[in-house]
Amino acid sequence: MPEITAIDDLTETPHAEVFERTEPRAVRLGLDAGDEVPPHTHPGTNVVLHLLDGRLDLSLDGESHELEPGDVARFSGEREISPRAIEASTALVVFAPTA
């Protein structure tokens, strides 16, 4: 039987784990307007970030990408990432191990 959870029920900030297992890892990223996550990497993974609501400025290796609800960004976890919320934002982020 599947486990069904509403994204809004995952309330830890800025990261709420979706599953108890961490491979693949899935988190709900919640940021208030103006909040940002310092630059960092996720080595050994491929990353998918799906913006559910709000607006994000997603910095990848210093290159800025503005995301709107419904946008999906896919990139290597080797890249340096730093999301900044232009307005309050919620995203689902999946970290899948590379082969």
Biopython code that builds the backbone (N, CA, C, O; Angstrom):
import numpy as np
from Bio.PDB.StructureBuilder import StructureBuilder

atoms = [
    (1, "MET", "N", (0.851, -1.168, 0.000)),
    (1, "MET", "CA", (0.000, 0.000, 0.000)),
    (1, "MET", "C", (0.905, 1.242, 0.000)),
    (1, "MET", "O", (1.886, 1.284, 0.741)),
    (2, "PRO", "N", (0.588, 2.242, -0.816)),
    (2, "PRO", "CA", (1.418, 3.445, -0.861)),
    (2, "PRO", "C", (1.209, 4.310, 0.372)),
    (2, "PRO", "O", (0.158, 4.282, 1.011)),
    (3, "GLU", "N", (2.234, 5.070, 0.680)),
    (3, "GLU", "CA", (2.115, 6.078, 1.727)),
    (3, "GLU", "C", (1.824, 7.395, 1.032)),
    (3, "GLU", "O", (2.561, 7.792, 0.130)),
    (4, "ILE", "N", (0.769, 8.073, 1.432)),
    (4, "ILE", "CA", (0.370, 9.324, 0.790)),
    (4, "ILE", "C", (0.501, 10.453, 1.799)),
    (4, "ILE", "O", (-0.043, 10.394, 2.902)),
    (5, "THR", "N", (1.236, 11.480, 1.395)),
    (5, "THR", "CA", (1.478, 12.629, 2.263)),
    (5, "THR", "C", (1.250, 13.904, 1.465)),
    (5, "THR", "O", (1.681, 14.001, 0.316)),
    (6, "ALA", "N", (0.585, 14.869, 2.053)),
    (6, "ALA", "CA", (0.428, 16.176, 1.421)),
    (6, "ALA", "C", (1.719, 16.959, 1.610)),
    (6, "ALA", "O", (2.303, 16.947, 2.694)),
    (7, "ILE", "N", (2.162, 17.636, 0.565)),
    (7, "ILE", "CA", (3.399, 18.402, 0.643)),
    (7, "ILE", "C", (3.318, 19.446, 1.758)),
    (7, "ILE", "O", (4.333, 19.752, 2.383)),
    (8, "ASP", "N", (2.152, 19.989, 2.011)),
    (8, "ASP", "CA", (1.977, 20.995, 3.063)),
    (8, "ASP", "C", (2.108, 20.409, 4.470)),
    (8, "ASP", "O", (2.290, 21.151, 5.435)),
    (9, "ASP", "N", (2.015, 19.064, 4.593)),
    (9, "ASP", "CA", (2.173, 18.429, 5.897)),
    (9, "ASP", "C", (3.639, 18.259, 6.276)),
    (9, "ASP", "O", (3.946, 17.920, 7.419)),
    (10, "LEU", "N", (4.542, 18.489, 5.337)),
    (10, "LEU", "CA", (5.977, 18.395, 5.597)),
    (10, "LEU", "C", (6.443, 19.785, 6.012)),
    (10, "LEU", "O", (6.736, 20.628, 5.164)),
    (11, "THR", "N", (6.511, 20.019, 7.324)),
    (11, "THR", "CA", (6.640, 21.390, 7.817)),
    (11, "THR", "C", (8.023, 21.806, 8.299)),
    (11, "THR", "O", (8.227, 22.986, 8.583)),
    (12, "GLU", "N", (8.984, 20.886, 8.404)),
    (12, "GLU", "CA", (10.318, 21.298, 8.844)),
    (12, "GLU", "C", (10.902, 22.275, 7.837)),
    (12, "GLU", "O", (10.695, 22.112, 6.634)),
    (13, "THR", "N", (11.630, 23.289, 8.302)),
    (13, "THR", "CA", (12.213, 24.272, 7.397)),
    (13, "THR", "C", (13.716, 24.363, 7.602)),
    (13, "THR", "O", (14.164, 24.129, 8.725)),
    (14, "PRO", "N", (14.513, 24.679, 6.621)),
    (14, "PRO", "CA", (14.059, 24.830, 5.253)),
    (14, "PRO", "C", (13.869, 23.502, 4.530)),
    (14, "PRO", "O", (13.303, 23.479, 3.437)),
    (15, "HIS", "N", (14.336, 22.374, 5.125)),
    (15, "HIS", "CA", (14.232, 21.074, 4.457)),
    (15, "HIS", "C", (13.403, 20.107, 5.281)),
    (15, "HIS", "O", (13.686, 19.889, 6.459)),
    (16, "ALA", "N", (12.393, 19.532, 4.677)),
    (16, "ALA", "CA", (11.606, 18.480, 5.313)),
    (16, "ALA", "C", (11.771, 17.216, 4.480)),
    (16, "ALA", "O", (11.448, 17.200, 3.292)),
    (17, "GLU", "N", (12.272, 16.161, 5.105)),
    (17, "GLU", "CA", (12.484, 14.895, 4.400)),
    (17, "GLU", "C", (11.137, 14.288, 4.020)),
    (17, "GLU", "O", (10.210, 14.266, 4.829)),
    (18, "VAL", "N", (11.032, 13.795, 2.781)),
    (18, "VAL", "CA", (9.804, 13.155, 2.318)),
    (18, "VAL", "C", (9.781, 11.693, 2.738)),
    (18, "VAL", "O", (8.733, 11.179, 3.129)),
    (19, "PHE", "N", (10.936, 11.011, 2.663)),
    (19, "PHE", "CA", (11.043, 9.601, 3.011)),
    (19, "PHE", "C", (12.027, 9.419, 4.158)),
    (19, "PHE", "O", (12.923, 10.240, 4.352)),
    (20, "GLU", "N", (11.858, 8.342, 4.916)),
    (20, "GLU", "CA", (12.826, 8.023, 5.968)),
    (20, "GLU", "C", (14.159, 7.615, 5.356)),
    (20, "GLU", "O", (15.216, 7.949, 5.891)),
    (21, "ARG", "N", (14.117, 6.893, 4.238)),
    (21, "ARG", "CA", (15.349, 6.498, 3.547)),
    (21, "ARG", "C", (15.940, 7.728, 2.879)),
    (21, "ARG", "O", (15.210, 8.632, 2.472)),
    (22, "THR", "N", (17.249, 7.760, 2.768)),
    (22, "THR", "CA", (17.885, 8.937, 2.167)),
    (22, "THR", "C", (18.458, 8.668, 0.780)),
    (22, "THR", "O", (19.146, 9.531, 0.234)),
    (23, "GLU", "N", (18.199, 7.501, 0.192)),
    (23, "GLU", "CA", (18.632, 7.235, -1.181)),
    (23, "GLU", "C", (17.525, 6.549, -1.935)),
    (23, "GLU", "O", (17.196, 5.418, -1.576)),
    (24, "PRO", "N", (16.924, 7.130, -2.943)),
    (24, "PRO", "CA", (17.141, 8.532, -3.263)),
    (24, "PRO", "C", (16.534, 9.413, -2.177)),
    (24, "PRO", "O", (15.590, 9.023, -1.490)),
    (25, "ARG", "N", (17.089, 10.585, -2.044)),
    (25, "ARG", "CA", (16.618, 11.538, -1.032)),
    (25, "ARG", "C", (15.644, 12.501, -1.681)),
    (25, "ARG", "O", (15.878, 12.980, -2.791)),
    (26, "ALA", "N", (14.559, 12.781, -0.992)),
    (26, "ALA", "CA", (13.581, 13.764, -1.469)),
    (26, "ALA", "C", (13.242, 14.683, -0.301)),
    (26, "ALA", "O", (12.954, 14.220, 0.803)),
    (27, "VAL", "N", (13.280, 15.994, -0.555)),
    (27, "VAL", "CA", (12.969, 16.958, 0.501)),
    (27, "VAL", "C", (12.008, 18.020, -0.017)),
    (27, "VAL", "O", (11.973, 18.335, -1.207)),
    (28, "ARG", "N", (11.239, 18.555, 0.907)),
    (28, "ARG", "CA", (10.429, 19.742, 0.634)),
    (28, "ARG", "C", (11.282, 20.913, 1.080)),
    (28, "ARG", "O", (11.665, 20.998, 2.247)),
    (29, "LEU", "N", (11.580, 21.812, 0.162)),
    (29, "LEU", "CA", (12.354, 23.012, 0.471)),
    (29, "LEU", "C", (11.373, 24.173, 0.608)),
    (29, "LEU", "O", (10.659, 24.502, -0.339)),
    (30, "GLY", "N", (11.338, 24.786, 1.779)),
    (30, "GLY", "CA", (10.468, 25.932, 2.012)),
    (30, "GLY", "C", (11.297, 27.133, 2.412)),
    (30, "GLY", "O", (12.039, 27.079, 3.393)),
    (31, "LEU", "N", (11.178, 28.213, 1.665)),
    (31, "LEU", "CA", (11.924, 29.431, 1.949)),
    (31, "LEU", "C", (10.984, 30.622, 1.981)),
    (31, "LEU", "O", (10.111, 30.754, 1.123)),
    (32, "ASP", "N", (11.163, 31.491, 2.973)),
    (32, "ASP", "CA", (10.426, 32.749, 3.016)),
    (32, "ASP", "C", (11.068, 33.724, 2.037)),
    (32, "ASP", "O", (12.225, 33.549, 1.656)),
    (33, "ALA", "N", (10.334, 34.734, 1.635)),
    (33, "ALA", "CA", (10.862, 35.748, 0.717)),
    (33, "ALA", "C", (12.179, 36.296, 1.255)),
    (33, "ALA", "O", (12.273, 36.688, 2.418)),
    (34, "GLY", "N", (13.191, 36.316, 0.396)),
    (34, "GLY", "CA", (14.495, 36.826, 0.762)),
    (34, "GLY", "C", (15.434, 35.793, 1.367)),
    (34, "GLY", "O", (16.641, 36.024, 1.425)),
    (35, "ASP", "N", (14.907, 34.656, 1.820)),
    (35, "ASP", "CA", (15.763, 33.609, 2.380)),
    (35, "ASP", "C", (16.571, 32.951, 1.270)),
    (35, "ASP", "O", (16.126, 32.858, 0.126)),
    (36, "GLU", "N", (17.768, 32.497, 1.631)),
    (36, "GLU", "CA", (18.581, 31.774, 0.666)),
    (36, "GLU", "C", (19.386, 30.696, 1.368)),
    (36, "GLU", "O", (19.637, 30.761, 2.571)),
    (37, "VAL", "N", (19.781, 29.713, 0.592)),
    (37, "VAL", "CA", (20.624, 28.637, 1.077)),
    (37, "VAL", "C", (22.033, 28.938, 0.567)),
    (37, "VAL", "O", (22.211, 29.176, -0.628)),
    (38, "PRO", "N", (23.040, 28.932, 1.448)),
    (38, "PRO", "CA", (24.402, 29.238, 1.002)),
    (38, "PRO", "C", (24.871, 28.264, -0.083)),
    (38, "PRO", "O", (24.394, 27.131, -0.148)),
    (39, "PRO", "N", (25.795, 28.699, -0.926)),
    (39, "PRO", "CA", (26.300, 27.830, -1.993)),
    (39, "PRO", "C", (26.853, 26.512, -1.430)),
    (39, "PRO", "O", (27.580, 26.498, -0.436)),
    (40, "HIS", "N", (26.487, 25.412, -2.091)),
    (40, "HIS", "CA", (26.922, 24.086, -1.670)),
    (40, "HIS", "C", (26.770, 23.116, -2.838)),
    (40, "HIS", "O", (26.216, 23.474, -3.877)),
    (41, "THR", "N", (27.255, 21.905, -2.670)),
    (41, "THR", "CA", (27.133, 20.875, -3.699)),
    (41, "THR", "C", (26.508, 19.619, -3.099)),
    (41, "THR", "O", (26.395, 19.482, -1.881)),
    (42, "HIS", "N", (26.107, 18.711, -3.977)),
    (42, "HIS", "CA", (25.586, 17.402, -3.597)),
    (42, "HIS", "C", (26.314, 16.349, -4.427)),
    (42, "HIS", "O", (25.720, 15.743, -5.318)),
    (43, "PRO", "N", (27.607, 16.127, -4.138)),
    (43, "PRO", "CA", (28.404, 15.201, -4.945)),
    (43, "PRO", "C", (27.786, 13.801, -5.018)),
    (43, "PRO", "O", (27.176, 13.320, -4.064)),
    (44, "GLY", "N", (27.962, 13.172, -6.168)),
    (44, "GLY", "CA", (27.486, 11.808, -6.346)),
    (44, "GLY", "C", (26.002, 11.693, -6.614)),
    (44, "GLY", "O", (25.445, 10.597, -6.561)),
    (45, "THR", "N", (25.340, 12.832, -6.908)),
    (45, "THR", "CA", (23.897, 12.793, -7.184)),
    (45, "THR", "C", (23.557, 13.566, -8.447)),
    (45, "THR", "O", (24.326, 14.401, -8.924)),
    (46, "ASN", "N", (22.391, 13.259, -8.964)),
    (46, "ASN", "CA", (21.716, 14.111, -9.940)),
    (46, "ASN", "C", (20.562, 14.745, -9.181)),
    (46, "ASN", "O", (19.923, 14.091, -8.356)),
    (47, "VAL", "N", (20.293, 16.012, -9.454)),
    (47, "VAL", "CA", (19.288, 16.758, -8.692)),
    (47, "VAL", "C", (18.146, 17.182, -9.614)),
    (47, "VAL", "O", (18.364, 17.633, -10.739)),
    (48, "VAL", "N", (16.929, 17.025, -9.108)),
    (48, "VAL", "CA", (15.728, 17.539, -9.781)),
    (48, "VAL", "C", (15.032, 18.449, -8.780)),
    (48, "VAL", "O", (14.678, 18.012, -7.685)),
    (49, "LEU", "N", (14.832, 19.706, -9.146)),
    (49, "LEU", "CA", (14.143, 20.675, -8.295)),
    (49, "LEU", "C", (12.876, 21.098, -9.029)),
    (49, "LEU", "O", (12.944, 21.671, -10.117)),
    (50, "HIS", "N", (11.720, 20.812, -8.429)),
    (50, "HIS", "CA", (10.416, 21.180, -9.002)),
    (50, "HIS", "C", (9.821, 22.277, -8.130)),
    (50, "HIS", "O", (9.472, 22.038, -6.973)),
    (51, "LEU", "N", (9.705, 23.481, -8.684)),
    (51, "LEU", "CA", (9.131, 24.598, -7.925)),
    (51, "LEU", "C", (7.616, 24.475, -7.923)),
    (51, "LEU", "O", (6.977, 24.494, -8.975)),
    (52, "LEU", "N", (7.053, 24.349, -6.729)),
    (52, "LEU", "CA", (5.606, 24.178, -6.587)),
    (52, "LEU", "C", (4.880, 25.511, -6.503)),
    (52, "LEU", "O", (3.827, 25.690, -7.116)),
    (53, "ASP", "N", (5.447, 26.457, -5.735)),
    (53, "ASP", "CA", (4.840, 27.785, -5.652)),
    (53, "ASP", "C", (5.910, 28.810, -5.307)),
    (53, "ASP", "O", (6.988, 28.458, -4.829)),
    (54, "GLY", "N", (5.607, 30.064, -5.548)),
    (54, "GLY", "CA", (6.539, 31.153, -5.303)),
    (54, "GLY", "C", (7.431, 31.421, -6.499)),
    (54, "GLY", "O", (7.099, 31.059, -7.627)),
    (55, "ARG", "N", (8.572, 32.062, -6.245)),
    (55, "ARG", "CA", (9.577, 32.331, -7.290)),
    (55, "ARG", "C", (10.951, 32.195, -6.660)),
    (55, "ARG", "O", (11.207, 32.709, -5.571)),
    (56, "LEU", "N", (11.831, 31.491, -7.366)),
    (56, "LEU", "CA", (13.193, 31.271, -6.884)),
    (56, "LEU", "C", (14.201, 31.812, -7.872)),
    (56, "LEU", "O", (14.002, 31.745, -9.085)),
    (57, "ASP", "N", (15.283, 32.347, -7.342)),
    (57, "ASP", "CA", (16.473, 32.627, -8.143)),
    (57, "ASP", "C", (17.424, 31.487, -7.813)),
    (57, "ASP", "O", (17.966, 31.425, -6.710)),
    (58, "LEU", "N", (17.624, 30.595, -8.758)),
    (58, "LEU", "CA", (18.464, 29.418, -8.562)),
    (58, "LEU", "C", (19.835, 29.694, -9.159)),
    (58, "LEU", "O", (19.977, 29.817, -10.375)),
    (59, "SER", "N", (20.842, 29.792, -8.302)),
    (59, "SER", "CA", (22.209, 30.008, -8.763)),
    (59, "SER", "C", (22.890, 28.651, -8.913)),
    (59, "SER", "O", (22.964, 27.874, -7.961)),
    (60, "LEU", "N", (23.388, 28.372, -10.125)),
    (60, "LEU", "CA", (24.154, 27.153, -10.403)),
    (60, "LEU", "C", (25.517, 27.576, -10.912)),
    (60, "LEU", "O", (25.632, 28.153, -11.993)),
    (61, "ASP", "N", (26.553, 27.289, -10.130)),
    (61, "ASP", "CA", (27.916, 27.701, -10.475)),
    (61, "ASP", "C", (27.975, 29.199, -10.772)),
    (61, "ASP", "O", (28.702, 29.633, -11.665)),
    (62, "GLY", "N", (27.195, 29.995, -10.008)),
    (62, "GLY", "CA", (27.202, 31.444, -10.158)),
    (62, "GLY", "C", (26.318, 31.973, -11.273)),
    (62, "GLY", "O", (26.195, 33.186, -11.442)),
    (63, "GLU", "N", (25.700, 31.077, -12.039)),
    (63, "GLU", "CA", (24.795, 31.482, -13.129)),
    (63, "GLU", "C", (23.368, 31.481, -12.588)),
    (63, "GLU", "O", (22.923, 30.486, -12.017)),
    (64, "SER", "N", (22.647, 32.596, -12.764)),
    (64, "SER", "CA", (21.319, 32.777, -12.195)),
    (64, "SER", "C", (20.221, 32.276, -13.139)),
    (64, "SER", "O", (20.244, 32.522, -14.345)),
    (65, "HIS", "N", (19.250, 31.557, -12.535)),
    (65, "HIS", "CA", (18.085, 31.051, -13.270)),
    (65, "HIS", "C", (16.848, 31.357, -12.440)),
    (65, "HIS", "O", (16.739, 30.892, -11.305)),
    (66, "GLU", "N", (15.907, 32.137, -12.990)),
    (66, "GLU", "CA", (14.681, 32.445, -12.261)),
    (66, "GLU", "C", (13.644, 31.378, -12.571)),
    (66, "GLU", "O", (13.320, 31.123, -13.731)),
    (67, "LEU", "N", (13.126, 30.756, -11.506)),
    (67, "LEU", "CA", (12.131, 29.696, -11.659)),
    (67, "LEU", "C", (10.762, 30.181, -11.210)),
    (67, "LEU", "O", (10.635, 30.939, -10.249)),
    (68, "GLU", "N", (9.739, 29.727, -11.929)),
    (68, "GLU", "CA", (8.343, 30.022, -11.602)),
    (68, "GLU", "C", (7.630, 28.712, -11.302)),
    (68, "GLU", "O", (8.135, 27.647, -11.657)),
    (69, "PRO", "N", (6.458, 28.766, -10.652)),
    (69, "PRO", "CA", (5.746, 27.534, -10.323)),
    (69, "PRO", "C", (5.576, 26.633, -11.552)),
    (69, "PRO", "O", (5.206, 27.082, -12.637)),
    (70, "GLY", "N", (5.861, 25.348, -11.337)),
    (70, "GLY", "CA", (5.761, 24.368, -12.409)),
    (70, "GLY", "C", (7.092, 24.102, -13.090)),
    (70, "GLY", "O", (7.240, 23.082, -13.763)),
    (71, "ASP", "N", (8.072, 24.999, -12.933)),
    (71, "ASP", "CA", (9.388, 24.782, -13.550)),
    (71, "ASP", "C", (10.111, 23.636, -12.856)),
    (71, "ASP", "O", (10.003, 23.449, -11.644)),
    (72, "VAL", "N", (10.853, 22.871, -13.662)),
    (72, "VAL", "CA", (11.671, 21.768, -13.172)),
    (72, "VAL", "C", (13.100, 22.006, -13.632)),
    (72, "VAL", "O", (13.359, 22.139, -14.828)),
    (73, "ALA", "N", (14.024, 22.059, -12.685)),
    (73, "ALA", "CA", (15.450, 22.203, -13.012)),
    (73, "ALA", "C", (16.126, 20.867, -12.739)),
    (73, "ALA", "O", (15.945, 20.276, -11.675)),
    (74, "ARG", "N", (16.913, 20.391, -13.717)),
    (74, "ARG", "CA", (17.665, 19.141, -13.567)),
    (74, "ARG", "C", (19.138, 19.463, -13.756)),
    (74, "ARG", "O", (19.510, 20.134, -14.719)),
    (75, "PHE", "N", (19.987, 18.984, -12.835)),
    (75, "PHE", "CA", (21.409, 19.301, -12.926)),
    (75, "PHE", "C", (22.221, 18.328, -12.091)),
    (75, "PHE", "O", (21.683, 17.628, -11.232)),
    (76, "SER", "N", (23.509, 18.289, -12.348)),
    (76, "SER", "CA", (24.439, 17.452, -11.594)),
    (76, "SER", "C", (24.656, 18.029, -10.211)),
    (76, "SER", "O", (24.791, 19.242, -10.053)),
    (77, "GLY", "N", (24.691, 17.169, -9.215)),
    (77, "GLY", "CA", (24.971, 17.590, -7.855)),
    (77, "GLY", "C", (26.401, 18.080, -7.662)),
    (77, "GLY", "O", (26.736, 18.612, -6.604)),
    (78, "GLU", "N", (27.246, 17.906, -8.672)),
    (78, "GLU", "CA", (28.614, 18.425, -8.618)),
    (78, "GLU", "C", (28.620, 19.948, -8.764)),
    (78, "GLU", "O", (29.574, 20.615, -8.364)),
    (79, "ARG", "N", (27.538, 20.493, -9.346)),
    (79, "ARG", "CA", (27.448, 21.944, -9.533)),
    (79, "ARG", "C", (27.158, 22.620, -8.202)),
    (79, "ARG", "O", (26.478, 22.054, -7.345)),
    (80, "GLU", "N", (27.676, 23.836, -8.029)),
    (80, "GLU", "CA", (27.421, 24.598, -6.812)),
    (80, "GLU", "C", (26.049, 25.257, -6.924)),
    (80, "GLU", "O", (25.785, 26.019, -7.853)),
    (81, "ILE", "N", (25.181, 24.951, -5.962)),
    (81, "ILE", "CA", (23.802, 25.438, -5.976)),
    (81, "ILE", "C", (23.564, 26.382, -4.813)),
    (81, "ILE", "O", (24.091, 26.193, -3.717)),
    (82, "SER", "N", (22.748, 27.414, -5.079)),
    (82, "SER", "CA", (22.326, 28.333, -4.029)),
    (82, "SER", "C", (20.978, 28.922, -4.419)),
    (82, "SER", "O", (20.927, 29.871, -5.202)),
    (83, "PRO", "N", (19.866, 28.370, -3.879)),
    (83, "PRO", "CA", (18.558, 28.951, -4.161)),
    (83, "PRO", "C", (18.263, 30.141, -3.254)),
    (83, "PRO", "O", (18.595, 30.127, -2.069)),
    (84, "ARG", "N", (17.632, 31.178, -3.827)),
    (84, "ARG", "CA", (17.192, 32.356, -3.061)),
    (84, "ARG", "C", (15.741, 32.616, -3.424)),
    (84, "ARG", "O", (15.393, 32.660, -4.604)),
    (85, "ALA", "N", (14.896, 32.787, -2.421)),
    (85, "ALA", "CA", (13.472, 33.004, -2.648)),
    (85, "ALA", "C", (13.212, 34.467, -2.995)),
    (85, "ALA", "O", (13.475, 35.358, -2.187)),
    (86, "ILE", "N", (12.702, 34.707, -4.182)),
    (86, "ILE", "CA", (12.267, 36.046, -4.581)),
    (86, "ILE", "C", (10.971, 36.377, -3.840)),
    (86, "ILE", "O", (10.743, 37.513, -3.423)),
    (87, "GLU", "N", (10.137, 35.357, -3.690)),
    (87, "GLU", "CA", (8.942, 35.431, -2.847)),
    (87, "GLU", "C", (8.841, 34.093, -2.132)),
    (87, "GLU", "O", (9.517, 33.140, -2.521)),
    (88, "ALA", "N", (8.025, 34.000, -1.109)),
    (88, "ALA", "CA", (7.908, 32.741, -0.370)),
    (88, "ALA", "C", (7.705, 31.592, -1.360)),
    (88, "ALA", "O", (6.864, 31.671, -2.256)),
    (89, "SER", "N", (8.486, 30.528, -1.183)),
    (89, "SER", "CA", (8.526, 29.463, -2.186)),
    (89, "SER", "C", (8.570, 28.079, -1.552)),
    (89, "SER", "O", (9.105, 27.885, -0.461)),
    (90, "THR", "N", (7.992, 27.128, -2.272)),
    (90, "THR", "CA", (8.045, 25.725, -1.885)),
    (90, "THR", "C", (8.482, 24.928, -3.096)),
    (90, "THR", "O", (7.949, 25.105, -4.192)),
    (91, "ALA", "N", (9.458, 24.045, -2.897)),
    (91, "ALA", "CA", (9.943, 23.189, -3.973)),
    (91, "ALA", "C", (10.081, 21.767, -3.460)),
    (91, "ALA", "O", (10.298, 21.541, -2.270)),
    (92, "LEU", "N", (9.955, 20.820, -4.366)),
    (92, "LEU", "CA", (10.251, 19.420, -4.073)),
    (92, "LEU", "C", (11.586, 19.143, -4.765)),
    (92, "LEU", "O", (11.730, 19.350, -5.970)),
    (93, "VAL", "N", (12.563, 18.668, -3.977)),
    (93, "VAL", "CA", (13.900, 18.427, -4.494)),
    (93, "VAL", "C", (14.233, 16.945, -4.321)),
    (93, "VAL", "O", (14.097, 16.397, -3.227)),
    (94, "VAL", "N", (14.670, 16.300, -5.410)),
    (94, "VAL", "CA", (15.044, 14.889, -5.381)),
    (94, "VAL", "C", (16.520, 14.786, -5.705)),
    (94, "VAL", "O", (17.000, 15.386, -6.666)),
    (95, "PHE", "N", (17.249, 14.005, -4.880)),
    (95, "PHE", "CA", (18.668, 13.765, -5.066)),
    (95, "PHE", "C", (18.826, 12.271, -5.389)),
    (95, "PHE", "O", (18.698, 11.428, -4.501)),
    (96, "ALA", "N", (19.101, 11.951, -6.644)),
    (96, "ALA", "CA", (19.237, 10.546, -7.065)),
    (96, "ALA", "C", (20.717, 10.212, -7.222)),
    (96, "ALA", "O", (21.450, 10.927, -7.906)),
    (97, "PRO", "N", (21.154, 9.120, -6.585)),
    (97, "PRO", "CA", (22.558, 8.738, -6.706)),
    (97, "PRO", "C", (22.934, 8.484, -8.164)),
    (97, "PRO", "O", (22.155, 7.919, -8.931)),
    (98, "THR", "N", (24.144, 8.914, -8.529)),
    (98, "THR", "CA", (24.631, 8.612, -9.873)),
    (98, "THR", "C", (25.118, 7.168, -9.868)),
    (98, "THR", "O", (25.416, 6.600, -8.817)),
    (99, "ALA", "N", (25.193, 6.591, -11.055)),
    (99, "ALA", "CA", (25.588, 5.174, -11.167)),
    (99, "ALA", "C", (27.018, 4.962, -10.746)),
    (99, "ALA", "O", (27.510, 3.834, -10.778)),
]
sb = StructureBuilder()
sb.init_structure("model")
sb.init_model(0)
sb.init_chain("A")
sb.init_seg("    ")
for serial, (resi, resn, name, xyz) in enumerate(atoms, 1):
    if name == "N":
        sb.init_residue(resn, " ", resi, " ")
    sb.init_atom(name, np.array(xyz, "f"), 0.0, 1.0, " ", f" {name:<3s}", serial, name[0])
structure = sb.get_structure()
